[in-house]
Amino acid sequence: MTRPTVPDTPSHLRLQDYLPYRLAVTSNLVSRLVARAYQDQFGVTIWEWRVIAILGEGVPMTAQAISDSAAMDKVSVSRAVRSLEGRGLVERENHAADRRSRMLHLTADGWRVYDEIAPVALAQEAALLSEFSQREIEVLAGLLDRLRQRSDALSRS
């Protein structure tokens, strides 16, 4: 049975106009674009690169902190960390304040991979934003920050 055409009303969801959908699709497309630049060359998945990039900030973190920082689900972080550990790119050390958790950090090989991929990722970002003015980039960054903060506030309430 074919569903009848739904009138264009305020309560009708038009997926192509629905902000969460548009953000998700855009995020996936951008992630895939950047990932293509490093997956084949370095053998690193999107999730693994996110873990490497977060640890590349130079601050050891728990897997939970990485998950929270990147809004990644725990399973994706866990798989990425296991893979990176197995390849010698990430190490775990005992957490000084909490013996139940372990701190993650990049190994020397992990830093080498980070140093090779970061310029590739930055070049992809520059290419992606090349048709935007500096002002548009600043406005976009500000709006994304506000959306993230508002989303975080709503999820806590």
VENFENHU-V540631 format. One record per pair of residues at least 24 apart in sequence whose C-alpha atoms are under 7 Angstrom apart, sorted by the first residue. I is the first residue (numbers start at 1). GAP is how many residues later the second one is. Records with the same first field share a line. If there is no record, write none. Layout:
# VENFENHU-V540631
I = GAP + GAP
This chain:
# VENFENHU-V540631
34 = 87 + 90
37 = 83
38 = 79
47 = 29 + 30 + 33
48 = 32 + 36
52 = 62
53 = 61
55 = 50 + 51
56 = 58
60 = 43 + 44 + 45
61 = 42 + 43 + 44
62 = 39 + 40 + 41 + 42
